[in-house]
């Protein structure tokens, strides 16, 4: 097992940590500079940078991107691997094996289908897909952590909380190391998820200001906090505001208080 994979497992053993999501080499290096102990890719953040909607990046491009982020930093990296870029469990397993070759310390598989008529895989098939990913990781002997994602909130399931609990329990039984239901915003629901799959760790997504701090989530037993596309969207927010002011009003007010060129240039000179 690589040092990064060993360290990643240790981070999940106790306590609570934030795993932010860079979308390119520069942001990965800067997040490492800030002292974060692990990073995660963001499928949406990378897609937006490529001028694509989330989910539209082809497998080959995503594997290259994941490998690039891994190579940019000595930190453990968790891959946002979508739905495994396949429907059939056997193909999910083959794709997971390819993802392991990028050097990741962890990866996630979600249960969204991208089909609006049936947005989630039926639970038996979803479980088979997690089992296939688990088998691929075990066969590799890599020690990579498997995160299973229940996408109930994000696909607007009519009863997202109970359905998330049902699926997270099933995925825990199927061999997932970490459980994750992105979109939960109520602390009592987060705490219920933690209790439902204990002692396995739970990842919580923070994609907006919910009035919660890291210590609040730690207090209810959350082990890992990810940001998804939030940092990428924060950067897009500044870009959109500044560019819109110029285009619509001829004003450069959006350039006030930007990070100085010299600071960024010197940082990347020191970290190339």
Backbone as CSV, one residue per row, in Angstrom:
resi,resn,N_x,N_y,N_z,CA_x,CA_y,CA_z,C_x,C_y,C_z
1,UNK,0.849,-1.195,0.000,0.000,0.000,0.000,0.883,1.242,0.000
2,UNK,0.556,2.213,-0.824,1.356,3.431,-0.904,1.193,4.256,0.371
3,UNK,2.156,5.150,0.651,2.010,6.021,1.825,0.729,6.845,1.784
4,UNK,0.344,7.294,0.594,-0.881,8.094,0.483,-2.120,7.267,0.843
5,UNK,-2.150,6.029,0.419,-3.291,5.169,0.728,-3.330,4.817,2.217
6,UNK,-2.174,4.602,2.791,-2.113,4.348,4.232,-2.594,5.565,5.007
7,UNK,-2.130,6.743,4.606,-2.527,7.981,5.284,-4.025,8.223,5.146
8,UNK,-4.568,7.929,3.974,-5.993,8.149,3.739,-6.827,7.258,4.649
9,UNK,-6.420,6.016,4.807,-7.131,5.122,5.717,-7.070,5.654,7.149
10,UNK,-5.919,6.155,7.542,-5.764,6.677,8.902,-6.684,7.868,9.153
11,UNK,-6.865,8.717,8.140,-7.739,9.876,8.295,-9.176,9.457,8.593
12,UNK,-9.578,8.289,8.122,-10.951,7.819,8.306,-11.146,7.029,9.602
13,UNK,-10.071,6.831,10.349,-10.158,5.995,11.540,-10.761,6.725,12.731
14,UNK,-10.580,8.032,12.785,-11.088,8.812,13.916,-11.099,10.280,13.537
15,UNK,-11.896,11.062,14.267,-11.921,12.497,14.062,-12.747,12.904,12.856
16,UNK,-12.470,14.119,12.359,-13.215,14.685,11.237,-12.262,15.547,10.429
17,UNK,-12.294,15.413,9.105,-11.411,16.210,8.269,-12.152,16.713,7.039
18,UNK,-11.650,17.827,6.490,-12.199,18.406,5.264,-11.353,17.935,4.095
19,UNK,-12.026,17.463,3.042,-11.354,17.032,1.831,-11.849,17.917,0.686
20,UNK,-11.134,19.015,0.404,-11.590,19.965,-0.620,-11.339,19.431,-2.025
21,UNK,-11.976,20.079,-3.000,-12.003,19.549,-4.360,-11.378,20.510,-5.367
22,UNK,-10.105,20.311,-5.720,-9.499,21.098,-6.794,-10.021,20.641,-8.143
23,UNK,-9.871,21.495,-9.154,-10.321,21.117,-10.495,-9.204,21.218,-11.524
24,UNK,-8.000,21.574,-11.060,-6.848,21.574,-11.958,-5.582,21.503,-11.124
25,UNK,-4.426,21.488,-11.778,-3.155,21.334,-11.068,-2.918,22.490,-10.104
26,UNK,-3.172,23.715,-10.572,-2.907,24.886,-9.732,-3.708,24.872,-8.449
27,UNK,-4.996,24.564,-8.546,-5.820,24.555,-7.331,-5.427,23.396,-6.423
28,UNK,-4.998,22.278,-6.991,-4.538,21.158,-6.166,-3.301,21.555,-5.370
29,UNK,-2.370,22.225,-6.038,-1.148,22.641,-5.339,-1.455,23.660,-4.240
30,UNK,-2.363,24.576,-4.530,-2.637,25.608,-3.534,-3.361,25.027,-2.318
31,UNK,-4.262,24.098,-2.535,-4.957,23.476,-1.403,-3.979,22.694,-0.533
32,UNK,-3.013,22.048,-1.168,-1.977,21.375,-0.390,-1.169,22.357,0.431
33,UNK,-0.870,23.499,-0.152,-0.136,24.570,0.535,-0.884,25.058,1.777
34,UNK,-2.205,25.031,1.729,-3.005,25.508,2.852,-3.060,24.512,4.008
35,UNK,-2.552,23.316,3.797,-2.461,22.358,4.892,-3.519,21.270,4.917
36,UNK,-4.365,21.196,3.896,-5.340,20.104,3.851,-4.599,18.776,3.725
37,UNK,-5.155,17.745,4.324,-4.459,16.460,4.403,-4.820,15.506,3.270
38,UNK,-5.850,15.815,2.520,-6.261,14.986,1.389,-7.091,15.852,0.447
39,UNK,-7.194,15.407,-0.799,-7.951,16.131,-1.816,-8.902,15.169,-2.508
40,UNK,-9.915,15.722,-3.149,-10.834,14.929,-3.956,-11.088,15.651,-5.273
41,UNK,-11.175,14.902,-6.339,-11.522,15.528,-7.611,-13.004,15.901,-7.612
42,UNK,-13.376,16.779,-8.523,-14.769,17.170,-8.701,-15.141,16.993,-10.153
43,UNK,-16.060,16.091,-10.434,-16.454,15.860,-11.830,-17.056,17.118,-12.434
44,UNK,-17.879,17.831,-11.640,-18.518,19.039,-12.154,-17.502,20.150,-12.370
45,UNK,-16.622,20.369,-11.393,-15.623,21.423,-11.537,-14.750,21.227,-12.753
46,UNK,-14.344,19.985,-13.009,-13.529,19.697,-14.191,-14.351,19.860,-15.466
47,UNK,-15.588,19.382,-15.438,-16.437,19.509,-16.623,-16.656,20.971,-16.994
48,UNK,-16.946,21.811,-16.002,-17.183,23.229,-16.288,-15.940,23.864,-16.909
49,UNK,-14.757,23.485,-16.422,-13.514,24.029,-16.969,-13.297,23.587,-18.413
50,UNK,-13.927,22.482,-18.797,-13.829,21.991,-20.177,-14.989,22.467,-21.044
51,UNK,-15.856,23.308,-20.467,-16.996,23.810,-21.214,-18.085,22.772,-21.391
52,UNK,-18.206,21.865,-20.427,-19.167,20.769,-20.501,-20.047,20.742,-19.262
53,UNK,-21.242,20.170,-19.360,-22.048,19.954,-18.151,-21.508,18.767,-17.365
54,UNK,-21.870,18.710,-16.106,-21.444,17.595,-15.270,-21.931,16.286,-15.883
55,UNK,-21.045,15.307,-15.886,-21.394,14.002,-16.425,-21.063,13.815,-17.888
56,UNK,-20.602,14.863,-18.553,-20.341,14.781,-19.991,-18.876,14.521,-20.336
57,UNK,-18.012,14.464,-19.346,-16.599,14.194,-19.611,-16.416,12.703,-19.890
58,UNK,-15.806,12.334,-21.015,-15.600,10.912,-21.324,-14.639,10.241,-20.351
59,UNK,-14.741,8.929,-20.272,-13.915,8.158,-19.342,-12.432,8.438,-19.525
60,UNK,-11.938,8.409,-20.756,-10.495,8.582,-20.977,-10.022,9.939,-20.473
61,UNK,-10.807,10.980,-20.728,-10.439,12.312,-20.264,-10.473,12.387,-18.739
62,UNK,-11.458,11.731,-18.125,-11.549,11.764,-16.672,-10.385,11.017,-16.025
63,UNK,-10.014,9.884,-16.584,-8.873,9.151,-16.037,-7.595,9.979,-16.139
64,UNK,-7.418,10.665,-17.263,-6.235,11.518,-17.425,-6.244,12.654,-16.417
65,UNK,-7.418,13.226,-16.186,-7.541,14.316,-15.212,-7.229,13.823,-13.813
66,UNK,-7.783,12.688,-13.424,-7.531,12.140,-12.088,-6.040,11.888,-11.900
67,UNK,-5.408,11.292,-12.908,-3.969,11.031,-12.822,-3.178,12.326,-12.690
68,UNK,-3.629,13.368,-13.359,-2.953,14.669,-13.301,-3.034,15.261,-11.895
69,UNK,-4.194,15.155,-11.265,-4.344,15.675,-9.903,-3.494,14.863,-8.932
70,UNK,-3.483,13.541,-9.093,-2.653,12.695,-8.230,-1.188,13.083,-8.355
71,UNK,-0.728,13.307,-9.588,0.675,13.638,-9.831,1.045,15.027,-9.351
72,UNK,0.055,15.911,-9.185,0.324,17.300,-8.820,0.643,17.468,-7.347
73,UNK,0.345,16.463,-6.542,0.481,16.607,-5.100,0.864,15.277,-4.480
74,UNK,1.534,15.334,-3.355,1.850,14.117,-2.620,0.751,13.697,-1.676
75,UNK,-0.375,14.406,-1.693,-1.477,14.097,-0.788,-2.320,12.944,-1.316
76,UNK,-3.036,12.249,-0.434,-4.016,11.268,-0.910,-5.100,11.971,-1.721
77,UNK,-5.535,11.334,-2.797,-6.585,11.883,-3.656,-7.719,10.880,-3.764
78,UNK,-8.934,11.365,-3.553,-10.134,10.563,-3.771,-10.741,10.971,-5.109
79,UNK,-11.041,9.989,-5.955,-11.591,10.265,-7.283,-13.109,10.287,-7.246
80,UNK,-13.679,11.380,-7.732,-15.114,11.427,-8.013,-15.292,10.670,-9.329
81,UNK,-15.696,9.400,-9.229,-15.726,8.537,-10.408,-17.143,8.318,-10.918
82,UNK,-18.034,9.248,-10.575,-19.382,9.216,-11.095,-20.061,7.878,-10.855
83,UNK,-20.758,7.402,-11.862,-21.438,6.102,-11.795,-20.561,4.976,-12.316
84,UNK,-19.267,5.233,-12.375,-18.345,4.206,-12.848,-18.241,4.135,-14.354
85,UNK,-18.888,5.089,-15.045,-18.834,5.175,-16.512,-19.335,3.888,-17.168
86,UNK,-20.313,3.250,-16.524,-20.892,2.018,-17.077,-22.177,1.691,-16.329
87,UNK,-23.020,0.914,-16.976,-24.225,0.403,-16.338,-23.990,-0.962,-15.706
88,UNK,-23.386,-1.864,-16.465,-23.216,-3.238,-16.017,-22.144,-3.336,-14.931
89,UNK,-22.397,-4.101,-13.890,-21.408,-4.240,-12.816,-20.031,-4.677,-13.301
90,UNK,-19.988,-5.600,-14.253,-18.690,-6.085,-14.728,-17.876,-4.964,-15.373
91,UNK,-18.550,-4.070,-16.110,-17.829,-2.960,-16.730,-17.434,-1.918,-15.691
92,UNK,-18.282,-1.726,-14.681,-17.906,-0.852,-13.565,-16.605,-1.359,-12.949
93,UNK,-16.521,-2.666,-12.729,-15.312,-3.246,-12.133,-14.090,-2.985,-13.010
94,UNK,-14.241,-3.151,-14.318,-13.101,-2.904,-15.224,-12.672,-1.442,-15.180
95,UNK,-13.636,-0.542,-15.146,-13.299,0.882,-15.103,-12.672,1.269,-13.768
96,UNK,-13.171,0.676,-12.689,-12.569,0.927,-11.376,-11.104,0.481,-11.383
97,UNK,-10.830,-0.664,-11.966,-9.449,-1.145,-12.046,-8.561,-0.129,-12.761
98,UNK,-9.074,0.469,-13.815,-8.311,1.495,-14.525,-8.117,2.739,-13.651
99,UNK,-9.121,3.094,-12.883,-8.996,4.256,-12.002,-7.929,4.016,-10.934
100,UNK,-7.844,2.794,-10.429,-6.829,2.474,-9.423,-5.429,2.728,-9.957
101,UNK,-5.249,2.538,-11.259,-3.924,2.703,-11.868,-3.462,4.154,-11.887
102,UNK,-4.353,5.100,-11.639,-3.957,6.513,-11.585,-3.231,6.851,-10.291
103,UNK,-3.303,5.966,-9.301,-2.650,6.220,-8.028,-3.552,6.790,-6.952
104,UNK,-4.855,6.804,-7.185,-5.781,7.358,-6.192,-5.719,6.574,-4.890
105,UNK,-6.083,7.261,-3.807,-6.186,6.619,-2.498,-7.614,6.183,-2.213
106,UNK,-8.568,6.737,-2.966,-9.974,6.383,-2.796,-10.739,6.740,-4.044
107,UNK,-11.946,6.201,-4.170,-12.823,6.570,-5.278,-14.262,6.360,-4.857
108,UNK,-15.155,7.081,-5.516,-16.583,6.966,-5.199,-17.352,6.457,-6.411
109,UNK,-18.374,5.669,-6.118,-19.311,5.192,-7.130,-20.709,5.598,-6.682
110,UNK,-21.457,6.225,-7.572,-22.795,6.693,-7.231,-23.855,5.841,-7.907
111,UNK,-25.102,6.025,-7.464,-26.202,5.195,-7.968,-27.149,5.946,-8.892
112,UNK,-26.726,7.093,-9.400,-27.540,7.837,-10.368,-27.343,7.255,-11.762
113,UNK,-28.422,7.221,-12.540,-28.382,6.613,-13.864,-28.202,7.605,-14.997
114,UNK,-28.452,8.896,-14.749,-28.478,9.945,-15.784,-29.677,9.791,-16.709
115,UNK,-30.642,8.970,-16.329,-31.878,8.790,-17.083,-33.015,9.420,-16.284
116,UNK,-33.580,10.550,-16.748,-34.621,11.227,-15.972,-35.834,10.352,-15.653
117,UNK,-36.114,9.373,-16.485,-37.288,8.523,-16.241,-37.059,7.552,-15.090
118,UNK,-35.825,7.131,-14.881,-35.451,6.272,-13.742,-34.115,6.772,-13.207
119,UNK,-34.140,7.840,-12.409,-32.890,8.516,-12.054,-31.943,7.730,-11.153
120,UNK,-32.460,6.718,-10.462,-31.614,5.894,-9.607,-31.671,4.443,-10.065
121,UNK,-30.541,3.762,-9.967,-30.572,2.322,-10.199,-31.451,1.664,-9.139
122,UNK,-32.212,0.655,-9.538,-32.947,-0.134,-8.557,-31.947,-0.692,-7.547
123,UNK,-32.366,-0.779,-6.301,-31.414,-1.098,-5.241,-30.635,-2.398,-5.488
124,UNK,-31.267,-3.484,-5.929,-30.462,-4.692,-6.165,-29.332,-4.465,-7.178
125,UNK,-29.618,-3.751,-8.269,-28.573,-3.465,-9.248,-27.533,-2.507,-8.675
126,UNK,-27.979,-1.512,-7.918,-27.038,-0.582,-7.302,-26.077,-1.319,-6.369
127,UNK,-26.606,-2.271,-5.617,-25.767,-3.077,-4.718,-24.770,-3.909,-5.523
128,UNK,-25.215,-4.508,-6.606,-24.316,-5.294,-7.455,-23.158,-4.443,-7.974
129,UNK,-23.448,-3.205,-8.290,-22.414,-2.310,-8.810,-21.374,-1.987,-7.732
130,UNK,-21.834,-1.778,-6.504,-20.898,-1.550,-5.399,-20.088,-2.811,-5.122
131,UNK,-20.732,-3.955,-5.163,-20.025,-5.217,-4.952,-18.961,-5.429,-6.024
132,UNK,-19.268,-5.062,-7.258,-18.305,-5.207,-8.347,-17.103,-4.296,-8.134
133,UNK,-17.369,-3.062,-7.710,-16.267,-2.135,-7.421,-15.419,-2.653,-6.270
134,UNK,-16.074,-3.193,-5.247,-15.376,-3.757,-4.091,-14.469,-4.913,-4.518
135,UNK,-15.005,-5.781,-5.373,-14.225,-6.935,-5.827,-13.007,-6.496,-6.630
136,UNK,-13.177,-5.464,-7.454,-12.051,-4.976,-8.257,-10.954,-4.413,-7.366
137,UNK,-11.343,-3.676,-6.354,-10.355,-3.109,-5.440,-9.653,-4.213,-4.663
138,UNK,-10.423,-5.180,-4.174,-9.826,-6.273,-3.416,-8.862,-7.079,-4.277
139,UNK,-9.251,-7.312,-5.532,-8.381,-8.079,-6.430,-7.069,-7.362,-6.698
140,UNK,-7.080,-6.044,-6.642,-5.868,-5.259,-6.906,-4.892,-5.272,-5.736
141,UNK,-5.404,-5.542,-4.536,-4.563,-5.479,-3.349,-4.061,-4.087,-3.025
142,UNK,-4.746,-3.074,-3.565,-4.262,-1.694,-3.468,-4.581,-1.009,-2.144
143,UNK,-5.623,-1.473,-1.459,-6.034,-0.805,-0.232,-6.778,0.495,-0.454
144,UNK,-7.231,0.739,-1.683,-7.983,1.956,-1.991,-9.341,1.909,-1.287
145,UNK,-9.761,3.048,-0.748,-11.049,3.134,-0.059,-12.175,3.338,-1.065
146,UNK,-13.263,2.616,-0.853,-14.438,2.715,-1.713,-15.541,3.494,-1.011
147,UNK,-15.971,4.585,-1.628,-17.099,5.369,-1.143,-18.312,5.079,-2.009
148,UNK,-19.434,4.755,-1.361,-20.692,4.529,-2.083,-21.596,5.728,-1.860
149,UNK,-22.125,6.264,-2.952,-22.957,7.467,-2.905,-24.403,7.146,-3.230
150,UNK,-25.308,7.601,-2.359,-26.747,7.543,-2.615,-27.176,8.930,-3.082
151,UNK,-27.630,9.034,-4.322,-27.891,10.328,-4.945,-29.340,10.807,-4.785
152,UNK,-30.035,10.295,-3.781,-31.475,10.551,-3.641,-31.812,12.041,-3.595
153,UNK,-31.067,12.798,-2.817,-31.336,14.238,-2.715,-31.094,14.934,-4.056
154,UNK,-30.022,14.572,-4.718,-29.625,15.289,-5.924,-30.535,14.996,-7.113
155,UNK,-31.200,13.845,-7.103,-32.125,13.538,-8.215,-33.570,13.836,-7.820
156,UNK,-33.746,14.480,-6.662,-35.070,14.910,-6.196,-36.028,13.735,-5.988
157,UNK,-35.523,12.708,-5.338,-36.376,11.591,-4.935,-37.474,12.125,-4.020
158,UNK,-38.706,11.604,-4.124,-39.792,12.147,-3.295,-39.582,11.978,-1.798
159,UNK,-38.822,10.988,-1.388,-38.518,10.773,0.038,-37.016,10.555,0.195
160,UNK,-36.235,11.594,0.001,-34.788,11.395,-0.085,-34.130,10.890,1.200
161,UNK,-34.636,11.339,2.350,-33.969,10.933,3.589,-34.131,9.445,3.882
162,UNK,-35.360,8.914,3.963,-35.471,7.476,4.248,-34.869,6.602,3.164
163,UNK,-34.986,7.050,1.906,-34.406,6.253,0.823,-32.881,6.266,0.900
164,UNK,-32.313,7.402,1.285,-30.860,7.466,1.464,-30.411,6.516,2.557
165,UNK,-31.124,6.493,3.678,-30.773,5.601,4.779,-30.826,4.148,4.304
166,UNK,-31.885,3.787,3.598,-32.042,2.422,3.098,-30.877,2.032,2.196
167,UNK,-30.513,2.930,1.317,-29.437,2.635,0.374,-28.068,2.630,1.056
168,UNK,-27.821,3.569,1.944,-26.525,3.593,2.619,-26.292,2.324,3.424
169,UNK,-27.322,1.837,4.098,-27.196,0.579,4.841,-26.855,-0.574,3.906
170,UNK,-27.541,-0.612,2.766,-27.283,-1.687,1.803,-25.870,-1.600,1.239
171,UNK,-25.402,-0.401,0.976,-24.062,-0.234,0.412,-22.991,-0.570,1.450
172,UNK,-23.267,-0.259,2.698,-22.332,-0.643,3.760,-22.201,-2.163,3.807
173,UNK,-23.333,-2.853,3.705,-23.317,-4.312,3.707,-22.623,-4.857,2.462
174,UNK,-22.693,-4.111,1.358,-22.092,-4.552,0.097,-20.586,-4.364,0.062
175,UNK,-20.035,-3.695,1.065,-18.587,-3.571,1.146,-18.018,-2.181,1.000
176,UNK,-18.865,-1.160,0.939,-18.338,0.209,0.877,-17.609,0.548,2.170
177,UNK,-16.504,1.259,2.050,-15.742,1.687,3.226,-16.295,2.972,3.819
178,UNK,-16.822,3.849,2.947,-17.328,5.165,3.332,-18.700,5.336,2.693
179,UNK,-19.621,5.978,3.418,-20.979,6.182,2.912,-21.243,7.671,2.758
180,UNK,-22.061,8.004,1.735,-22.165,9.404,1.321,-23.511,9.619,0.640
181,UNK,-24.301,10.545,1.156,-25.572,10.925,0.527,-25.548,12.431,0.297
182,UNK,-24.944,12.894,-0.798,-24.829,14.332,-1.026,-26.198,14.997,-1.135
183,UNK,-26.292,16.182,-0.533,-27.538,16.939,-0.583,-28.239,17.058,0.744
184,UNK,-27.868,16.250,1.713,-28.459,16.377,3.049,-27.995,17.688,3.674
185,UNK,-28.920,18.450,4.234,-28.586,19.754,4.812,-28.984,19.891,6.277
186,UNK,-29.789,18.966,6.795,-30.256,19.059,8.176,-29.351,18.240,9.092
187,UNK,-28.833,18.862,10.162,-27.937,18.123,11.060,-28.546,16.844,11.608
188,UNK,-29.866,16.860,11.873,-30.475,15.644,12.425,-30.485,14.506,11.404
189,UNK,-30.601,14.836,10.120,-30.542,13.798,9.092,-29.113,13.290,8.933
190,UNK,-28.155,14.194,8.984,-26.755,13.786,8.912,-26.411,12.844,10.063
191,UNK,-26.860,13.201,11.258,-26.571,12.375,12.431,-27.223,11.000,12.305
192,UNK,-28.429,10.960,11.742,-29.100,9.680,11.539,-28.327,8.804,10.560
193,UNK,-27.744,9.415,9.541,-26.940,8.653,8.588,-25.709,8.066,9.271
194,UNK,-25.081,8.873,10.114,-23.915,8.398,10.862,-24.287,7.195,11.714
195,UNK,-25.405,7.291,12.400,-25.843,6.194,13.278,-26.224,4.953,12.482
196,UNK,-26.822,5.170,11.298,-27.341,4.049,10.510,-26.248,3.125,10.006
197,UNK,-25.064,3.671,9.733,-24.008,2.847,9.142,-22.805,2.685,10.066
198,UNK,-22.905,3.179,11.291,-21.795,3.067,12.229,-21.377,1.593,12.369
199,UNK,-20.080,1.332,12.500,-18.979,2.285,12.703,-18.323,2.790,11.424
200,UNK,-18.918,2.505,10.264,-18.308,2.981,9.026,-18.447,4.499,8.926
201,UNK,-17.439,5.167,8.359,-17.456,6.636,8.288,-18.426,7.172,7.243
202,UNK,-18.907,8.376,7.526,-19.845,9.068,6.636,-19.204,10.347,6.122
203,UNK,-19.356,10.586,4.826,-18.950,11.835,4.185,-20.173,12.726,4.030
204,UNK,-20.031,13.998,4.352,-21.096,14.977,4.167,-20.622,16.033,3.178
205,UNK,-21.488,16.392,2.243,-21.199,17.452,1.274,-21.674,18.787,1.822
206,UNK,-20.799,19.775,1.803,-21.175,21.156,2.100,-21.007,21.952,0.809
207,UNK,-22.119,22.346,0.222,-22.069,23.052,-1.060,-22.571,24.483,-0.967
208,UNK,-22.960,24.912,0.243,-23.360,26.295,0.475,-23.199,26.558,1.968
209,UNK,-23.372,27.794,2.363,-23.214,28.152,3.767,-24.469,27.754,4.534
210,UNK,-24.377,26.666,5.289,-25.506,26.168,6.074,-25.476,26.673,7.515
211,UNK,-24.491,27.530,7.816,-24.350,27.992,9.195,-23.669,26.976,10.085
212,UNK,-23.054,25.952,9.482,-22.364,24.907,10.234,-20.855,25.074,10.087
213,UNK,-20.139,24.729,11.120,-18.690,24.737,11.083,-18.179,23.294,11.177
214,UNK,-16.894,23.125,10.921,-16.321,21.779,10.969,-16.594,21.128,12.317
215,UNK,-16.440,21.890,13.396,-16.635,21.295,14.723,-18.079,20.860,14.955
216,UNK,-19.018,21.526,14.313,-20.424,21.119,14.446,-20.654,19.751,13.808
217,UNK,-20.073,19.549,12.646,-20.226,18.266,11.969,-19.451,17.176,12.694
218,UNK,-18.293,17.528,13.221,-17.531,16.551,14.007,-18.321,16.101,15.224
219,UNK,-19.048,17.022,15.836,-19.798,16.710,17.061,-20.918,15.704,16.824
220,UNK,-21.441,15.640,15.584,-22.506,14.675,15.309,-21.957,13.400,14.676
221,UNK,-20.635,13.302,14.610,-20.015,12.059,14.181,-19.612,11.973,12.729
222,UNK,-19.721,13.075,11.987,-19.282,13.079,10.588,-17.764,12.903,10.553
223,UNK,-17.289,12.035,9.687,-15.860,11.770,9.609,-15.169,12.581,8.520
224,UNK,-15.884,12.820,7.403,-15.253,13.476,6.253,-16.212,14.511,5.676
225,UNK,-15.682,15.691,5.324,-16.482,16.775,4.757,-15.899,17.130,3.399
226,UNK,-16.694,16.990,2.349,-16.240,17.374,1.016,-17.018,18.586,0.531
227,UNK,-16.473,19.250,-0.471,-17.042,20.495,-0.976,-17.593,20.373,-2.398
228,UNK,-17.398,19.232,-3.032,-17.924,19.047,-4.380,-17.427,20.132,-5.328
229,UNK,-18.341,20.722,-6.058,-17.983,21.773,-7.021,-17.970,23.162,-6.393
230,UNK,-18.103,23.247,-5.070,-18.293,24.556,-4.426,-17.141,25.520,-4.654
231,UNK,-15.902,25.036,-4.523,-14.771,25.939,-4.732,-14.678,26.354,-6.198
232,UNK,-14.950,25.437,-7.106,-14.965,25.797,-8.527,-16.047,26.827,-8.799
233,UNK,-17.219,26.648,-8.200,-18.302,27.608,-8.410,-18.000,28.948,-7.749
234,UNK,-17.233,28.929,-6.668,-16.797,30.180,-6.048,-15.910,30.967,-7.018
235,UNK,-15.002,30.259,-7.677,-14.148,30.912,-8.666,-14.976,31.419,-9.844
236,UNK,-15.914,30.606,-10.309,-16.792,31.033,-11.400,-17.612,32.258,-11.004
237,UNK,-18.014,32.331,-9.732,-18.809,33.481,-9.272,-18.033,34.780,-9.452
238,UNK,-16.770,34.779,-9.026,-15.954,35.977,-9.185,-15.729,36.324,-10.651
239,UNK,-15.468,35.317,-11.455,-15.256,35.535,-12.884,-16.505,36.105,-13.557
240,UNK,-17.661,35.500,-13.271,-18.915,35.941,-13.890,-19.238,37.379,-13.497
241,UNK,-19.083,37.696,-12.226,-19.404,39.052,-11.765,-18.500,40.081,-12.423
242,UNK,-17.190,39.794,-12.441,-16.256,40.769,-13.007,-16.471,40.924,-14.512
243,UNK,-16.627,39.810,-15.213,-16.795,39.885,-16.665,-18.126,40.529,-17.044
244,UNK,-19.168,40.252,-16.261,-20.478,40.835,-16.540,-20.464,42.341,-16.325
245,UNK,-19.774,42.808,-15.288,-19.671,44.246,-15.046,-18.992,44.947,-16.218
246,UNK,-17.974,44.316,-16.762,-17.277,44.925,-17.897,-18.174,44.927,-19.132
247,UNK,-18.795,43.786,-19.416,-19.609,43.660,-20.626,-20.867,44.506,-20.571
248,UNK,-21.511,44.539,-19.407,-22.812,45.206,-19.312,-22.706,46.681,-18.967
249,UNK,-21.673,47.052,-18.189,-21.615,48.426,-17.675,-20.303,49.144,-17.963
250,UNK,-19.369,48.464,-18.588,-18.077,49.095,-18.833,-17.323,49.382,-17.564
251,UNK,-17.643,48.673,-16.498,-17.035,48.917,-15.191,-16.037,47.818,-14.854
252,UNK,-14.923,48.230,-14.255,-13.906,47.286,-13.820,-13.954,47.053,-12.313
253,UNK,-15.085,47.382,-11.695,-15.204,47.257,-10.236,-15.059,45.818,-9.770
254,UNK,-15.362,44.865,-10.642,-15.232,43.461,-10.255,-13.805,43.000,-10.083
255,UNK,-12.848,43.862,-10.484,-11.444,43.506,-10.330,-10.862,43.994,-9.008
256,UNK,-11.684,44.642,-8.205,-11.211,45.107,-6.899,-10.940,43.917,-5.989
257,UNK,-9.899,44.014,-5.195,-9.566,43.019,-4.166,-9.224,41.647,-4.740
258,UNK,-8.762,41.609,-5.999,-8.344,40.323,-6.545,-6.979,39.941,-5.982
259,UNK,-6.665,38.647,-6.022,-5.348,38.193,-5.576,-4.279,38.825,-6.467
260,UNK,-3.248,39.408,-5.879,-2.207,40.054,-6.683,-1.491,39.058,-7.595
261,UNK,-1.153,39.517,-8.797,-0.408,38.693,-9.747,0.874,38.167,-9.120
262,UNK,1.606,39.044,-8.426,2.901,38.657,-7.858,2.750,37.521,-6.861
263,UNK,1.709,37.544,-6.037,1.514,36.491,-5.038,1.353,35.133,-5.719
264,UNK,0.505,35.104,-6.746,0.277,33.837,-7.433,1.519,33.398,-8.209
265,UNK,2.149,34.336,-8.883,3.328,33.995,-9.674,4.438,33.448,-8.783
266,UNK,4.672,34.097,-7.657,5.721,33.639,-6.736,5.373,32.283,-6.135
267,UNK,4.091,32.072,-5.842,3.675,30.783,-5.302,3.999,29.664,-6.293
268,UNK,3.645,29.852,-7.550,3.863,28.786,-8.516,5.331,28.644,-8.906
269,UNK,6.105,29.722,-8.771,7.559,29.564,-8.949,8.136,28.655,-7.877
270,UNK,7.591,28.790,-6.667,8.096,28.003,-5.535,7.550,26.570,-5.517
271,UNK,6.484,26.319,-6.273,5.835,25.009,-6.195,5.739,24.312,-7.555
272,UNK,6.630,24.652,-8.457,6.581,23.988,-9.768,7.393,22.697,-9.749
